[in-house]
């Protein structure tokens, strides 16, 4: 049985597929769709209507960088996961139940029946990926996971999860952008099986291979020369996804997802990549279930490195807000702030939280060890060069000879790239962000297709490096590989233009020329109705 929500929408839903927006209430754990075995342990107690109260008396704990952990911390960390793995499956805090909780919130285990004023029923899926719930939900999930481990250790005051600092491309040892040694070895101290090891990881993760934030589906022999190139690409991708591609909150956090709207219509820049790429790079493509554990929603949280990975994602949320330029602040819409979740706390009590509580990291009583964010400078446009220099007359000719996308029918391509032009608004709005919106983007295929976007570079192809200044964004089929099932798998892809056009010195042209390049084997991709609009936030 699903939760029933009445929405007074003046019959708009029945006519146009829309409803009056509402925040999602907390789901009912006892009404769960268990078709993938994801349901958390049912709760027989009384859930307080009041929101969870954070313990503000906790000492401030510092989450350490995983590559810098000392032996004493690793010993404590190993013990914490041994204790967690030893909990029985009847305990909602157990290792398997932690993974089930993540799976339940991310694989449509919780659904809502929405009743419109016209009397029509529609099922609404609760999904925390591919939209604005992604960052706050995972912040809560990590916090309660961390408190459970601290409780098991009897160390409420000092224990903190480490973060996997894969965005740090320093070649100096210990390597931040390789899998941390604490997670890399199947044996701990050459005596006992490591509680931090997962045998279902890609061969790419063998230390000292570096994480590839650009193309997670291939694993070439990493020579020193290739690793130098990977560091350059990784810095470039980090800078693009967090700086030029995400100057405003809507692009960084992703599309709104309210009760009555469809899920998964547009992930934020950080969620798509690097987040998605690290999951896929870590999961084993040759496993019985390809890309498990880390690359499949149902199993991702069974790998202990999941939590270190997401701790870094959480840290980068704070880094993004500190970057100069743009309008880098948390979202403020009431439907976002009032969305609620349920979690089991360290005492196995089911507690209710609300997104508004997640925006102040001080509520959680942790911070992060200081590490360099060198990609801010080393991956910048100022450190990049044009790969397709063109004069004003050549750009005008390029615009003239490039067709637009159809606004009525889908444009389908299975080749390695597609190029089209998009008209810019005649009147500039100086205090708003100019954004390219590609609507009804459909990524099909078994290999998780990914796309790189280039401006005024019609010959860009699979071998074109993202270190070119013309590179301005990346998206991917992370949802396809990750097990996310959407009707038609269509989404919007939003790409910031303002900073990039200024960097290229091409802000004067009436149109942009966009080239999308597939990574990996070419697969069928559909899109239509690319348009340039202005966003406030």
VOGU-3710 file (C-alpha; in Angstrom, 3 decimals, decimal comma):
1> xxxxxxxxxx> 0,000/0,000/0,000  1,376/3,423/-0,909  1,144/6,710/0,911  -1,838/8,759/-0,277  -1,400/12,461/-0,811  -4,204/14,769/-1,875  -3,184/17,608/-4,131  -5,599/20,406/-4,961  -4,425/21,276/-8,441  -7,536/22,574/-10,190
11> xxxxxxxxxx> -7,353/19,637/-12,597  -4,120/20,960/-14,103  -2,487/17,584/-13,543  -5,024/15,750/-15,638  -4,758/18,192/-18,498  -1,081/19,008/-18,669  0,756/16,396/-16,636  1,481/18,921/-13,893  0,470/19,304/-10,269  0,684/22,062/-7,757
21> xxxxxxxxxx> 4,101/21,522/-6,226  4,549/20,186/-2,734  7,608/18,996/-0,814  7,924/15,256/-0,354  6,921/14,046/3,112  8,991/11,337/4,743  8,279/7,890/3,254  6,655/5,062/5,171  9,225/2,300/5,773  6,438/-0,203/6,382
31> xxxxxxxxxx> 4,980/0,422/2,902  7,888/-0,463/0,679  8,161/-1,958/-2,801  10,660/-4,765/-2,272  11,093/-5,909/-5,879  14,888/-5,485/-5,659  15,230/-6,568/-2,047  15,967/-3,004/-0,984  13,460/-2,391/1,778  14,854/-1,331/5,146
41> xxxxxxxxxx> 13,853/-3,095/8,356  10,219/-2,218/9,237  9,786/-0,006/12,282  7,360/-1,008/15,021  7,853/2,005/17,255  6,336/5,460/17,165  7,997/7,988/14,890  8,064/11,443/16,403  6,449/14,176/14,334  9,237/16,442/15,520
51> xxxxxxxxxx> 12,410/16,747/13,514  15,617/15,114/14,680  17,583/17,270/17,121  21,331/17,386/16,467  23,632/17,130/19,467  25,251/20,559/19,401  27,371/19,599/22,422  29,398/17,129/20,377  33,013/18,213/19,938  33,826/19,405/16,431
61> xxxxxxxxxx> 35,236/16,399/14,569  37,536/16,644/11,557  37,011/14,201/8,704  40,530/13,254/7,561  41,870/12,709/4,041  41,961/8,931/3,464  45,420/8,947/1,847  46,889/10,617/4,946  45,509/8,222/7,596  47,993/6,991/10,183
71> xxxxxxxxxx> 48,206/3,413/11,451  46,231/4,125/14,630  43,307/5,591/12,696  43,310/2,747/10,173  43,212/0,237/13,041  40,197/2,034/14,544  38,528/2,273/11,150  39,046/-1,432/10,454  37,548/-2,286/13,829  34,516/-0,064/13,196
81> xxxxxxxxxx> 33,603/-1,918/10,016  34,250/-5,324/11,577  31,755/-4,425/14,293  29,258/-3,133/11,725  29,552/-6,272/9,605  28,973/-8,395/12,730  25,557/-6,879/13,466  22,664/-9,240/12,674  20,402/-8,522/9,720  17,563/-7,925/12,166
91> xxxxxxxxxx> 19,396/-4,782/13,333  18,432/-1,827/11,092  21,952/-0,409/11,539  23,663/-3,492/10,083  26,052/-3,455/7,146  23,525/-4,942/4,736  20,734/-2,721/5,995  22,854/0,380/5,430  23,168/-0,653/1,785  19,456/-1,487/1,596
101> xxxxxxxxxx> 18,557/1,962/2,878  20,584/3,594/0,128  19,024/1,258/-2,420  15,490/1,937/-1,169  15,776/5,686/-1,550  17,395/5,311/-4,961  15,497/2,492/-6,685  11,838/3,432/-6,369  11,169/1,337/-3,263  9,064/4,205/-1,886
111> xxxxxxxxxx> 6,134/5,429/-3,952  3,358/7,917/-3,335  -0,161/7,731/-4,716  -1,137/11,253/-5,687  -4,850/12,020/-5,880  -5,693/15,132/-7,876  -8,818/17,227/-7,457  -10,099/15,651/-10,671  -10,052/12,280/-8,942  -7,206/10,854/-10,991
121> xxxxxxxxxx> -4,560/8,708/-9,275  -0,927/8,727/-10,252  2,048/7,006/-8,673  4,971/9,230/-7,772  8,393/7,732/-7,286  10,731/8,815/-4,504  14,253/9,030/-5,940  17,110/11,041/-4,463  19,441/10,887/-7,470  19,440/13,006/-10,643
131> xxxxxxxxxx> 18,030/16,133/-9,050  18,253/18,538/-6,136  17,845/15,937/-3,343  21,170/14,284/-4,141  23,549/16,315/-1,957  21,429/16,802/1,201  20,172/13,188/1,298  23,700/11,812/1,121  24,881/14,265/3,784  22,288/12,837/6,171
141> xxxxxxxxxx> 23,081/9,259/5,143  26,796/9,694/5,852  26,123/11,452/9,139  24,009/8,635/10,566  26,410/6,029/9,186  29,227/7,860/10,942  27,294/8,075/14,222  26,489/4,344/14,077  30,194/3,504/13,664  31,098/5,866/16,503
151> xxxxxxxxxx> 28,514/4,197/18,754  29,876/0,742/17,979  33,395/1,941/18,755  32,343/3,696/21,956  33,951/6,835/20,522  31,158/9,372/20,135  33,449/12,359/20,582  36,248/11,899/18,045  35,406/9,354/15,341  34,879/10,807/11,857
161> xxxxxxxxxx> 34,666/9,248/8,401  37,638/9,831/6,084  37,199/11,298/2,612  38,721/9,953/-0,590  40,487/13,001/-2,024  40,381/11,836/-5,674  40,160/15,407/-7,011  43,679/16,085/-5,695  46,039/15,397/-8,620  49,320/15,892/-6,789
171> xxxxxxxxxx> 51,985/13,373/-7,941  53,645/13,534/-4,523  53,233/10,468/-2,287  51,041/9,365/-0,691  48,816/9,542/-3,772  45,435/11,157/-3,168  43,978/10,178/-6,548  44,644/6,450/-6,265  42,497/4,159/-4,169  43,661/4,791/-0,565
181> xxxxxxxxxx> 45,925/2,063/0,768  43,579/1,514/3,720  41,003/0,215/1,204  43,337/-1,357/-1,359  44,578/-4,522/0,343  42,449/-7,641/0,914  44,375/-8,354/4,123  44,869/-6,018/7,053  48,275/-6,080/8,709  48,977/-9,327/6,761
191> xxxxxxxxxx> 46,971/-11,241/9,377  43,227/-10,817/9,005  40,822/-10,050/6,188  40,386/-6,320/5,727  36,921/-5,014/6,607  37,498/-2,139/4,152  38,153/-4,297/1,094  35,605/-5,228/-1,576  36,548/-7,956/-4,051  34,012/-6,613/-6,568
201> xxxxxxxxxx> 36,122/-3,705/-7,776  37,484/-3,008/-11,219  41,032/-3,949/-12,101  41,458/-0,206/-12,704  41,479/0,293/-8,945  44,684/-1,682/-8,420  47,053/0,638/-6,606  48,735/2,897/-7,801  46,366/3,404/-10,778  44,833/6,872/-10,808
211> xxxxxxxxxx> 41,116/7,578/-10,935  40,015/8,616/-14,424  37,343/11,284/-13,981  36,861/11,598/-17,737  36,272/8,072/-19,051  35,349/5,492/-16,439  34,586/2,651/-18,838  38,128/2,064/-20,066  41,228/1,057/-18,177  44,433/1,391/-20,159
221> xxxxxxxxxx> 47,862/0,480/-18,859  48,766/3,529/-16,807  52,263/4,516/-17,799  53,847/7,552/-16,161  53,114/9,496/-19,352  49,438/8,511/-19,271  49,187/9,404/-15,585  50,517/12,889/-16,352  47,804/13,257/-18,996  45,139/11,914/-16,612
231> xxxxxxxxxx> 46,059/14,504/-14,016  45,658/17,272/-16,586  42,280/15,919/-17,734  41,056/15,423/-14,176  41,984/18,980/-13,206  40,222/20,263/-16,291  37,054/18,293/-15,630  36,932/19,417/-11,982  37,324/23,064/-12,949  34,693/22,838/-15,676
241> xxxxxxxxxx> 32,069/20,996/-13,631  32,431/23,090/-10,465  33,470/26,509/-11,785  32,440/27,450/-15,334  29,591/24,926/-15,704  28,058/25,623/-12,275  28,102/29,354/-11,500  24,571/29,161/-10,062  22,793/26,800/-7,699  20,317/25,366/-10,206
251> xxxxxxxxxx> 23,153/24,038/-12,366  25,163/22,722/-9,424  22,342/21,011/-7,480  20,243/19,839/-10,417  16,607/20,140/-11,380  13,778/20,493/-8,894  11,957/17,349/-7,839  8,672/17,970/-6,074  5,749/15,780/-5,203  3,868/15,432/-8,462
261> xxxxxxxxxx> 6,835/15,910/-10,793  8,798/13,224/-12,600  12,136/12,169/-11,079  15,539/12,134/-12,662  15,087/14,985/-15,124  18,421/16,652/-14,605  21,358/15,977/-12,302  23,671/18,713/-11,098  27,176/19,044/-12,476  28,913/17,464/-9,484
271> xxxxxxxxxx> 26,542/14,484/-9,404  26,992/13,582/-13,067  30,742/13,838/-13,101  32,995/13,454/-11,178  30,595/11,624/-8,827  29,233/9,188/-11,401  32,582/8,503/-12,995  34,177/7,506/-9,690  31,353/5,042/-9,052  31,771/3,460/-12,478
281> xxxxxxxxxx> 35,572/3,495/-12,350  35,459/1,602/-9,042  32,773/-0,965/-9,903  33,787/-4,112/-11,751  32,469/-4,166/-15,358  33,259/-7,896/-15,583  31,337/-8,905/-12,455  28,335/-11,245/-12,700  26,235/-8,112/-12,318  28,337/-5,654/-14,350
291> xxxxxxxxxx> 29,733/-2,681/-12,428  28,785/-4,000/-9,003  29,331/-3,125/-6,303  30,027/0,600/-6,658  28,457/1,038/-10,093  25,012/-0,389/-9,239  22,562/1,396/-6,930  21,414/-1,822/-5,328  24,923/-2,699/-4,180  26,968/0,541/-4,137
301> xxxxxxxxxx> 26,907/1,036/-0,370  28,237/-2,499/0,206  31,704/-1,210/-0,684  33,207/0,692/2,283  34,838/3,127/-0,118  31,338/4,372/-1,011  31,300/6,372/2,208  34,767/7,848/1,682  33,782/8,733/-1,895  30,630/10,505/-0,786
311> xxxxxxxxxx> 32,451/12,272/2,030  34,541/13,924/-0,681  31,384/14,810/-2,618  30,057/16,381/0,579  33,322/18,312/1,043  33,141/19,601/-2,534  29,669/20,975/-1,812  31,319/23,269/0,742  34,196/24,051/-1,653  31,743/25,071/-4,392
321> xxxxxxxxxx> 30,052/27,606/-2,104  33,434/29,201/-1,392  34,427/29,692/-5,048  34,417/33,241/-6,449  32,012/34,442/-9,117  28,430/33,540/-9,900  25,659/33,024/-7,385  27,012/30,118/-5,345  24,570/29,550/-2,532  22,247/26,853/-1,291
331> xxxxxxxxxx> 18,794/26,556/-2,779  16,041/28,406/-0,932  12,773/27,092/-2,433  10,294/25,967/0,226  9,549/22,690/-1,588  13,247/21,864/-1,379  13,796/22,969/2,214  10,720/21,141/3,546  11,333/17,761/1,886  11,753/15,094/4,578
341> xxxxxxxxxx> 13,547/11,761/4,980  13,698/8,991/7,585  16,906/7,391/8,879  17,838/4,964/11,613  20,122/6,672/14,104  22,939/5,172/16,178  20,408/3,869/18,728  18,311/2,122/16,037  15,538/4,690/16,437  13,815/5,912/13,284
351> xxxxxxxxxx> 14,147/9,690/13,092  12,819/12,346/10,730  15,009/14,990/9,118  14,373/17,830/6,719  16,578/19,264/3,971  16,646/22,678/5,660  18,687/21,060/8,449  21,370/19,875/6,022  22,432/23,272/4,745  24,446/24,260/7,819
361> xxxxxxxxxx> 27,356/21,865/8,192  27,837/23,070/11,778  24,642/21,194/12,721  26,532/17,954/12,113  29,586/18,945/14,174  32,225/18,012/11,615  34,540/19,748/9,197  37,169/18,560/6,733  40,925/18,350/6,872  42,444/21,072/4,733
371> xxxxxxxxxx> 43,744/19,834/1,373  44,769/21,724/-1,774  42,139/22,274/-4,448  44,729/22,828/-7,139  42,247/22,173/-9,957  40,868/25,675/-9,375  44,030/27,026/-10,997  45,604/24,111/-12,865  42,381/23,209/-14,689  41,258/26,769/-15,425
381> xxxxxxxxxx> 40,492/28,339/-18,773  43,528/30,555/-18,235  45,681/27,407/-18,174  44,053/26,033/-21,348  44,581/26,823/-25,014  42,221/26,799/-28,020  42,326/23,640/-30,110  40,249/25,102/-32,944  41,237/28,769/-33,319  38,991/30,596/-35,759
391> xxxxxxxxxx> 38,632/34,166/-37,003  35,417/36,177/-36,829  34,648/35,463/-40,479  35,309/31,751/-39,985  32,940/31,651/-36,993  30,226/33,431/-38,964  30,654/30,944/-41,800  30,546/28,074/-39,296  27,233/29,396/-37,928  25,808/29,778/-41,425
401> xxxxxxxxxx> 26,749/26,228/-42,463  25,619/24,463/-39,256  21,941/23,375/-39,082  19,811/23,775/-35,938  18,108/20,895/-34,155  14,526/20,110/-35,042  12,004/21,591/-32,623  9,269/19,107/-33,588  10,980/15,762/-34,049  13,761/13,983/-32,244
411> xxxxxxxxxx> 17,215/14,179/-33,744  18,759/10,727/-33,443  22,435/10,033/-33,865  24,505/6,910/-33,389  27,754/8,359/-34,685  30,543/9,576/-32,484  29,416/13,225/-32,576  26,755/15,702/-33,636  27,043/19,449/-34,315  24,202/22,008/-34,305
421> xxxxxxxxxx> 23,683/25,728/-33,861  21,473/27,503/-31,316  20,283/31,115/-31,523  21,139/33,321/-28,555  18,601/35,770/-27,100  18,751/39,150/-28,804  18,661/41,101/-25,548  21,413/40,305/-23,051  20,506/40,125/-19,382  23,744/41,087/-17,689
431> xxxxxxxxxx> 22,851/40,038/-14,150  21,507/36,608/-15,084  23,236/33,446/-16,298  22,995/32,484/-19,971  22,336/28,742/-20,153  22,019/26,265/-23,009  19,167/23,817/-22,315  19,006/20,591/-24,340  15,570/19,106/-23,737  14,395/15,513/-24,049
441> xxxxxxxxxx> 17,906/14,095/-24,084  17,628/10,333/-24,179  20,683/8,172/-23,560  20,106/4,566/-24,542  22,385/1,585/-24,581  24,043/-0,929/-22,281  27,374/0,847/-21,871  26,321/4,017/-20,114  26,869/6,526/-22,941  28,547/9,778/-21,957
451> xxxxxxxxxx> 28,853/13,056/-23,813  31,416/15,846/-23,859  30,304/19,270/-25,089  32,459/21,696/-27,094  31,761/25,228/-28,328  32,698/26,379/-31,840  34,673/23,174/-32,459  32,795/21,243/-35,199  35,626/18,759/-35,781  35,806/17,654/-32,126
461> xxxxxxxxxx> 35,797/13,865/-31,828  36,557/11,006/-29,483  40,261/11,854/-29,401  39,754/15,565/-28,657  41,149/16,269/-25,181  39,015/18,084/-22,648  42,027/20,267/-21,903  40,933/22,276/-24,962  39,432/25,593/-23,869  36,401/24,848/-26,077
471> xxxxxxxxxx> 35,290/22,051/-23,705  32,377/23,336/-21,593  30,562/20,397/-19,993  29,986/16,680/-19,554  27,020/14,445/-18,956  26,643/10,696/-18,977  24,441/7,646/-18,843  25,264/7,055/-15,201  21,604/6,300/-14,583  21,631/3,628/-17,292
481> xxxxxxxxxx> 24,540/1,740/-15,788  23,567/2,595/-12,247  20,272/0,780/-12,493  17,952/3,778/-12,590  14,817/3,110/-14,618  12,991/6,161/-15,948  10,065/6,362/-18,339  11,818/7,035/-21,662  15,025/7,890/-19,765  14,721/11,502/-20,931
491> xxxxxxxxxx> 16,272/14,428/-19,156  17,321/18,021/-19,572  20,979/18,914/-19,895  21,813/22,479/-18,882  25,162/24,018/-19,796  26,335/27,440/-18,614  27,554/29,645/-21,446  28,478/33,031/-19,992  31,931/32,409/-18,562  32,916/30,146/-21,440
501> xxxxxxxxxx> 31,958/32,654/-24,142  33,981/35,304/-22,333  36,993/33,002/-22,034  36,790/32,174/-25,731  36,340/35,829/-26,655  33,192/34,875/-28,594  30,430/36,690/-26,747  29,563/38,802/-29,795  28,061/36,124/-32,037  24,318/35,622/-32,626
511> xxxxxxxxxx> 24,497/31,821/-32,327  26,559/29,221/-30,562  27,791/26,144/-32,405  27,704/23,068/-30,178  29,389/19,722/-30,776  28,492/16,733/-28,601  31,010/13,887/-28,616  30,206/10,379/-27,422  32,713/8,567/-25,250  33,212/4,846/-25,715
521> xxxxxxxxxx> 31,345/2,829/-28,323  28,768/4,880/-30,284  25,209/4,282/-29,123  21,796/5,633/-30,060  21,159/9,072/-28,559  18,110/11,280/-29,070  17,647/14,982/-28,415  15,548/17,920/-29,540  14,730/21,551/-28,933  17,991/23,076/-27,760
531> xxxxxxx> 17,349/26,593/-26,496  19,297/29,334/-24,720  17,587/30,867/-21,691  18,533/32,998/-18,689  18,537/31,696/-15,107  18,661/33,669/-11,859  19,899/30,933/-9,554
//
